[in-house]
Amino acid sequence: MVVAGLLAAAGLRPPPRMPKDVQLDWEAILSATPSAFIAGHCRWLHEGVWEAPADPLASLEPPVKAFRTLRDRMAALVAPSPAQ
């Protein structure tokens, strides 16, 4: 989720699907060196990442307008996620 958010913030689209049973945070923590992590994971990340044609967040209101009061902001943070 964090990788997808970072890529979106950089104006890139994330890869369509991450490899099954891979948790990048633990892969990074448990890799012996940063180079070992990069060698094992950058290939699939680079293959799937491309520039987004438009900023998908541009049409959204700024958070200050969407959540005007502190109460609204707190409610948004603790709101249950929608059922899927």
N, CA, C and O atoms as a GROMACS GRO file, in nm:
protein
  336
    1MET      N    1   0.081  -0.118   0.000
    1MET     CA    2   0.000   0.000   0.000
    1MET      C    3   0.087   0.125   0.000
    1MET      O    4   0.058   0.222  -0.070
    2VAL      N    5   0.193   0.121   0.079
    2VAL     CA    6   0.281   0.237   0.087
    2VAL      C    7   0.349   0.261  -0.046
    2VAL      O    8   0.359   0.375  -0.092
    3VAL      N    9   0.397   0.154  -0.109
    3VAL     CA   10   0.464   0.168  -0.239
    3VAL      C   11   0.367   0.226  -0.341
    3VAL      O   12   0.404   0.316  -0.416
    4ALA      N   13   0.244   0.177  -0.344
    4ALA     CA   14   0.145   0.229  -0.438
    4ALA      C   15   0.118   0.378  -0.411
    4ALA      O   16   0.105   0.456  -0.505
    5GLY      N   17   0.110   0.416  -0.284
    5GLY     CA   18   0.089   0.557  -0.249
    5GLY      C   19   0.206   0.644  -0.290
    5GLY      O   20   0.186   0.754  -0.341
    6LEU      N   21   0.326   0.597  -0.268
    6LEU     CA   22   0.444   0.674  -0.308
    6LEU      C   23   0.451   0.691  -0.459
    6LEU      O   24   0.482   0.799  -0.508
    7LEU      N   25   0.422   0.585  -0.532
    7LEU     CA   26   0.424   0.594  -0.677
    7LEU      C   27   0.317   0.690  -0.727
    7LEU      O   28   0.342   0.770  -0.818
    8ALA      N   29   0.198   0.684  -0.669
    8ALA     CA   30   0.090   0.776  -0.709
    8ALA      C   31   0.129   0.920  -0.679
    8ALA      O   32   0.100   1.010  -0.758
    9ALA      N   33   0.194   0.943  -0.566
    9ALA     CA   34   0.237   1.078  -0.530
    9ALA      C   35   0.343   1.130  -0.626
    9ALA      O   36   0.355   1.251  -0.646
   10ALA      N   37   0.419   1.039  -0.686
   10ALA     CA   38   0.522   1.078  -0.781
   10ALA      C   39   0.468   1.090  -0.923
   10ALA      O   40   0.544   1.116  -1.016
   11GLY      N   41   0.337   1.072  -0.941
   11GLY     CA   42   0.277   1.082  -1.073
   11GLY      C   43   0.295   0.956  -1.156
   11GLY      O   44   0.287   0.961  -1.279
   12LEU      N   45   0.318   0.843  -1.092
   12LEU     CA   46   0.335   0.716  -1.161
   12LEU      C   47   0.224   0.621  -1.123
   12LEU      O   48   0.165   0.632  -1.015
   13ARG      N   49   0.197   0.528  -1.211
   13ARG     CA   50   0.100   0.423  -1.177
   13ARG      C   51   0.176   0.305  -1.122
   13ARG      O   52   0.281   0.269  -1.174
   14PRO      N   53   0.124   0.244  -1.017
   14PRO     CA   54   0.192   0.128  -0.960
   14PRO      C   55   0.180   0.007  -1.052
   14PRO      O   56   0.097   0.006  -1.142
   15PRO      N   57   0.263  -0.093  -1.029
   15PRO     CA   58   0.251  -0.216  -1.108
   15PRO      C   59   0.110  -0.274  -1.093
   15PRO      O   60   0.048  -0.257  -0.988
   16PRO      N   61   0.061  -0.341  -1.197
   16PRO     CA   62  -0.075  -0.393  -1.189
   16PRO      C   63  -0.093  -0.496  -1.078
   16PRO      O   64  -0.201  -0.503  -1.018
   17ARG      N   65   0.009  -0.575  -1.050
   17ARG     CA   66  -0.004  -0.674  -0.945
   17ARG      C   67   0.134  -0.704  -0.887
   17ARG      O   68   0.231  -0.727  -0.959
   18MET      N   69   0.139  -0.705  -0.756
   18MET     CA   70   0.264  -0.742  -0.690
   18MET      C   71   0.276  -0.893  -0.690
   18MET      O   72   0.175  -0.963  -0.697
   19PRO      N   73   0.398  -0.946  -0.684
   19PRO     CA   74   0.412  -1.091  -0.676
   19PRO      C   75   0.339  -1.146  -0.553
   19PRO      O   76   0.334  -1.083  -0.448
   20LYS      N   77   0.284  -1.265  -0.570
   20LYS     CA   78   0.209  -1.328  -0.462
   20LYS      C   79   0.301  -1.361  -0.344
   20LYS      O   80   0.416  -1.400  -0.364
   21ASP      N   81   0.250  -1.346  -0.224
   21ASP     CA   82   0.321  -1.378  -0.100
   21ASP      C   83   0.449  -1.298  -0.080
   21ASP      O   84   0.544  -1.348  -0.020
   22VAL      N   85   0.452  -1.174  -0.128
   22VAL     CA   86   0.568  -1.086  -0.108
   22VAL      C   87   0.524  -0.968  -0.023
   22VAL      O   88   0.427  -0.900  -0.056
   23GLN      N   89   0.593  -0.944   0.085
   23GLN     CA   90   0.571  -0.826   0.167
   23GLN      C   91   0.699  -0.744   0.159
   23GLN      O   92   0.801  -0.778   0.219
   24LEU      N   93   0.692  -0.635   0.083
   24LEU     CA   94   0.814  -0.558   0.057
   24LEU      C   95   0.880  -0.504   0.182
   24LEU      O   96   1.002  -0.497   0.189
   25ASP      N   97   0.801  -0.467   0.281
   25ASP     CA   98   0.862  -0.414   0.401
   25ASP      C   99   0.952  -0.518   0.468
   25ASP      O  100   1.064  -0.488   0.508
   26TRP      N  101   0.901  -0.642   0.480
   26TRP     CA  102   0.982  -0.746   0.542
   26TRP      C  103   1.098  -0.788   0.454
   26TRP      O  104   1.206  -0.820   0.503
   27GLU      N  105   1.076  -0.787   0.324
   27GLU     CA  106   1.187  -0.819   0.232
   27GLU      C  107   1.300  -0.718   0.252
   27GLU      O  108   1.418  -0.754   0.252
   28ALA      N  109   1.264  -0.591   0.267
   28ALA     CA  110   1.366  -0.487   0.286
   28ALA      C  111   1.434  -0.502   0.422
   28ALA      O  112   1.556  -0.489   0.432
   29ILE      N  113   1.357  -0.529   0.525
   29ILE     CA  114   1.413  -0.541   0.660
   29ILE      C  115   1.507  -0.661   0.668
   29ILE      O  116   1.613  -0.652   0.731
   30LEU      N  117   1.469  -0.772   0.607
   30LEU     CA  118   1.546  -0.894   0.621
   30LEU      C  119   1.656  -0.912   0.516
   30LEU      O  120   1.733  -1.007   0.524
   31SER      N  121   1.665  -0.822   0.418
   31SER     CA  122   1.773  -0.831   0.320
   31SER      C  123   1.905  -0.796   0.386
   31SER      O  124   1.912  -0.707   0.471
   32ALA      N  125   2.009  -0.868   0.347
   32ALA     CA  126   2.141  -0.846   0.406
   32ALA      C  127   2.194  -0.706   0.375
   32ALA      O  128   2.258  -0.643   0.459
   33THR      N  129   2.168  -0.660   0.254
   33THR     CA  130   2.216  -0.527   0.213
   33THR      C  131   2.109  -0.460   0.128
   33THR      O  132   2.022  -0.528   0.073
   34PRO      N  133   2.114  -0.328   0.116
   34PRO     CA  134   2.020  -0.262   0.025
   34PRO      C  135   2.035  -0.311  -0.119
   34PRO      O  136   1.937  -0.322  -0.192
   35SER      N  137   2.158  -0.340  -0.158
   35SER     CA  138   2.181  -0.389  -0.295
   35SER      C  139   2.110  -0.522  -0.320
   35SER      O  140   2.058  -0.544  -0.429
   36ALA      N  141   2.109  -0.609  -0.220
   36ALA     CA  142   2.041  -0.738  -0.234
   36ALA      C  143   1.891  -0.717  -0.251
   36ALA      O  144   1.827  -0.785  -0.332
   37PHE      N  145   1.834  -0.625  -0.177
   37PHE     CA  146   1.692  -0.595  -0.190
   37PHE      C  147   1.661  -0.540  -0.328
   37PHE      O  148   1.566  -0.583  -0.394
   38ILE      N  149   1.741  -0.444  -0.372
   38ILE     CA  150   1.720  -0.382  -0.503
   38ILE      C  151   1.732  -0.485  -0.614
   38ILE      O  152   1.651  -0.486  -0.707
   39ALA      N  153   1.832  -0.571  -0.605
   39ALA     CA  154   1.852  -0.673  -0.708
   39ALA      C  155   1.734  -0.769  -0.717
   39ALA      O  156   1.700  -0.817  -0.825
   40GLY      N  157   1.671  -0.796  -0.604
   40GLY     CA  158   1.561  -0.890  -0.604
   40GLY      C  159   1.426  -0.834  -0.639
   40GLY      O  160   1.336  -0.910  -0.676
   41HIS      N  161   1.407  -0.703  -0.628
   41HIS     CA  162   1.272  -0.649  -0.643
   41HIS      C  163   1.258  -0.535  -0.743
   41HIS      O  164   1.146  -0.507  -0.787
   42CYS      N  165   1.363  -0.468  -0.779
   42CYS     CA  166   1.347  -0.353  -0.868
   42CYS      C  167   1.302  -0.391  -1.007
   42CYS      O  168   1.235  -0.313  -1.074
   43ARG      N  169   1.338  -0.511  -1.052
   43ARG     CA  170   1.302  -0.550  -1.188
   43ARG      C  171   1.150  -0.551  -1.206
   43ARG      O  172   1.099  -0.489  -1.300
   44TRP      N  173   1.078  -0.620  -1.118
   44TRP     CA  174   0.933  -0.625  -1.136
   44TRP      C  175   0.867  -0.491  -1.109
   44TRP      O  176   0.763  -0.460  -1.167
   45LEU      N  177   0.927  -0.410  -1.021
   45LEU     CA  178   0.871  -0.276  -0.998
   45LEU      C  179   0.885  -0.188  -1.122
   45LEU      O  180   0.790  -0.120  -1.162
   46HIS      N  181   1.002  -0.190  -1.183
   46HIS     CA  182   1.026  -0.106  -1.302
   46HIS      C  183   0.945  -0.153  -1.421
   46HIS      O  184   0.902  -0.071  -1.502
   47GLU      N  185   0.923  -0.283  -1.434
   47GLU     CA  186   0.847  -0.335  -1.548
   47GLU      C  187   0.702  -0.288  -1.547
   47GLU      O  188   0.645  -0.262  -1.653
   48GLY      N  189   0.644  -0.276  -1.430
   48GLY     CA  190   0.503  -0.243  -1.423
   48GLY      C  191   0.472  -0.096  -1.406
   48GLY      O  192   0.358  -0.054  -1.424
   49VAL      N  193   0.572  -0.015  -1.372
   49VAL     CA  194   0.548   0.127  -1.343
   49VAL      C  195   0.554   0.209  -1.472
   49VAL      O  196   0.648   0.195  -1.551
   50TRP      N  197   0.456   0.292  -1.493
   50TRP     CA  198   0.457   0.385  -1.606
   50TRP      C  199   0.396   0.515  -1.561
   50TRP      O  200   0.328   0.523  -1.459
   51GLU      N  201   0.422   0.617  -1.640
   51GLU     CA  202   0.369   0.750  -1.602
   51GLU      C  203   0.219   0.752  -1.617
   51GLU      O  204   0.163   0.704  -1.716
   52ALA      N  205   0.155   0.808  -1.518
   52ALA     CA  206   0.010   0.821  -1.523
   52ALA      C  207  -0.025   0.932  -1.622
   52ALA      O  208   0.040   1.036  -1.622
   53PRO      N  209  -0.128   0.912  -1.705
   53PRO     CA  210  -0.164   1.015  -1.803
   53PRO      C  211  -0.214   1.144  -1.739
   53PRO      O  212  -0.197   1.252  -1.795
   54ALA      N  213  -0.275   1.132  -1.624
   54ALA     CA  214  -0.325   1.251  -1.554
   54ALA      C  215  -0.321   1.222  -1.405
   54ALA      O  216  -0.322   1.106  -1.363
   55ASP      N  217  -0.317   1.326  -1.327
   55ASP     CA  218  -0.315   1.310  -1.183
   55ASP      C  219  -0.453   1.264  -1.135
   55ASP      O  220  -0.550   1.339  -1.144
   56PRO      N  221  -0.463   1.140  -1.083
   56PRO     CA  222  -0.595   1.092  -1.041
   56PRO      C  223  -0.651   1.166  -0.920
   56PRO      O  224  -0.771   1.158  -0.893
   57LEU      N  225  -0.567   1.238  -0.848
   57LEU     CA  226  -0.613   1.309  -0.729
   57LEU      C  227  -0.648   1.454  -0.758
   57LEU      O  228  -0.698   1.524  -0.670
   58ALA      N  229  -0.623   1.501  -0.880
   58ALA     CA  230  -0.644   1.643  -0.913
   58ALA      C  231  -0.790   1.685  -0.900
   58ALA      O  232  -0.818   1.800  -0.868
   59SER      N  233  -0.882   1.594  -0.924
   59SER     CA  234  -1.024   1.631  -0.920
   59SER      C  235  -1.081   1.633  -0.778
   59SER      O  236  -1.194   1.677  -0.758
   60LEU      N  237  -1.006   1.586  -0.681
   60LEU     CA  238  -1.054   1.585  -0.543
   60LEU      C  239  -1.037   1.721  -0.477
   60LEU      O  240  -0.945   1.797  -0.508
   61GLU      N  241  -1.127   1.749  -0.384
   61GLU     CA  242  -1.115   1.872  -0.306
   61GLU      C  243  -0.993   1.865  -0.215
   61GLU      O  244  -0.953   1.755  -0.175
   62PRO      N  245  -0.934   1.978  -0.182
   62PRO     CA  246  -0.828   1.975  -0.081
   62PRO      C  247  -0.885   1.927   0.052
   62PRO      O  248  -1.001   1.953   0.081
   63PRO      N  249  -0.806   1.858   0.131
   63PRO     CA  250  -0.857   1.805   0.259
   63PRO      C  251  -0.918   1.913   0.349
   63PRO      O  252  -1.012   1.885   0.423
   64VAL      N  253  -0.866   2.034   0.343
   64VAL     CA  254  -0.918   2.142   0.428
   64VAL      C  255  -1.063   2.173   0.393
   64VAL      O  256  -1.142   2.206   0.481
   65LYS      N  257  -1.099   2.162   0.265
   65LYS     CA  258  -1.238   2.188   0.226
   65LYS      C  259  -1.327   2.067   0.253
   65LYS      O  260  -1.443   2.082   0.291
   66ALA      N  261  -1.273   1.948   0.233
   66ALA     CA  262  -1.352   1.827   0.253
   66ALA      C  263  -1.379   1.801   0.401
   66ALA      O  264  -1.487   1.754   0.438
   67PHE      N  265  -1.282   1.832   0.486
   67PHE     CA  266  -1.294   1.809   0.630
   67PHE      C  267  -1.266   1.941   0.700
   67PHE      O  268  -1.152   1.969   0.739
   68ARG      N  269  -1.368   2.021   0.716
   68ARG     CA  270  -1.352   2.158   0.763
   68ARG      C  271  -1.317   2.170   0.911
   68ARG      O  272  -1.243   2.260   0.950
   69THR      N  273  -1.369   2.081   0.993
   69THR     CA  274  -1.345   2.094   1.137
   69THR      C  275  -1.256   1.980   1.186
   69THR      O  276  -1.239   1.878   1.118
   70LEU      N  277  -1.201   1.998   1.304
   70LEU     CA  278  -1.120   1.893   1.365
   70LEU      C  279  -1.204   1.768   1.387
   70LEU      O  280  -1.156   1.656   1.370
   71ARG      N  281  -1.330   1.788   1.423
   71ARG     CA  282  -1.420   1.674   1.443
   71ARG      C  283  -1.437   1.594   1.315
   71ARG      O  284  -1.436   1.471   1.318
   72ASP      N  285  -1.453   1.662   1.201
   72ASP     CA  286  -1.467   1.594   1.072
   72ASP      C  287  -1.341   1.515   1.038
   72ASP      O  288  -1.349   1.403   0.987
   73ARG      N  289  -1.225   1.572   1.067
   73ARG     CA  290  -1.098   1.504   1.037
   73ARG      C  291  -1.081   1.380   1.123
   73ARG      O  292  -1.039   1.275   1.074
   74MET      N  293  -1.114   1.391   1.250
   74MET     CA  294  -1.103   1.277   1.340
   74MET      C  295  -1.202   1.167   1.299
   74MET      O  296  -1.168   1.049   1.303
   75ALA      N  297  -1.322   1.206   1.260
   75ALA     CA  298  -1.422   1.108   1.217
   75ALA      C  299  -1.376   1.034   1.091
   75ALA      O  300  -1.400   0.914   1.077
   76ALA      N  301  -1.310   1.104   1.001
   76ALA     CA  302  -1.259   1.040   0.880
   76ALA      C  303  -1.150   0.939   0.912
   76ALA      O  304  -1.139   0.836   0.846
   77LEU      N  305  -1.070   0.968   1.012
   77LEU     CA  306  -0.960   0.877   1.048
   77LEU      C  307  -1.010   0.749   1.114
   77LEU      O  308  -0.949   0.643   1.098
   78VAL      N  309  -1.119   0.756   1.186
   78VAL     CA  310  -1.168   0.639   1.259
   78VAL      C  311  -1.289   0.574   1.194
   78VAL      O  312  -1.345   0.480   1.250
   79ALA      N  313  -1.330   0.623   1.079
   79ALA     CA  314  -1.447   0.568   1.012
   79ALA      C  315  -1.418   0.424   0.968
   79ALA      O  316  -1.308   0.394   0.922
   80PRO      N  317  -1.516   0.336   0.984
   80PRO     CA  318  -1.496   0.198   0.937
   80PRO      C  319  -1.487   0.194   0.785
   80PRO      O  320  -1.548   0.275   0.716
   81SER      N  321  -1.410   0.101   0.735
   81SER     CA  322  -1.398   0.088   0.590
   81SER      C  323  -1.526   0.028   0.534
   81SER      O  324  -1.593  -0.050   0.602
   82PRO      N  325  -1.561   0.062   0.409
   82PRO     CA  326  -1.684   0.007   0.352
   82PRO      C  327  -1.671  -0.143   0.330
   82PRO      O  328  -1.563  -0.194   0.301
   83ALA      N  329  -1.781  -0.213   0.346
   83ALA     CA  330  -1.781  -0.359   0.325
   83ALA      C  331  -1.757  -0.389   0.178
   83ALA      O  332  -1.807  -0.320   0.089
   84GLN      N  333  -1.680  -0.495   0.156
   84GLN     CA  334  -1.651  -0.530   0.016
   84GLN      C  335  -1.716  -0.658  -0.023
   84GLN      O  336  -1.702  -0.702  -0.137
   0.00000   0.00000   0.00000
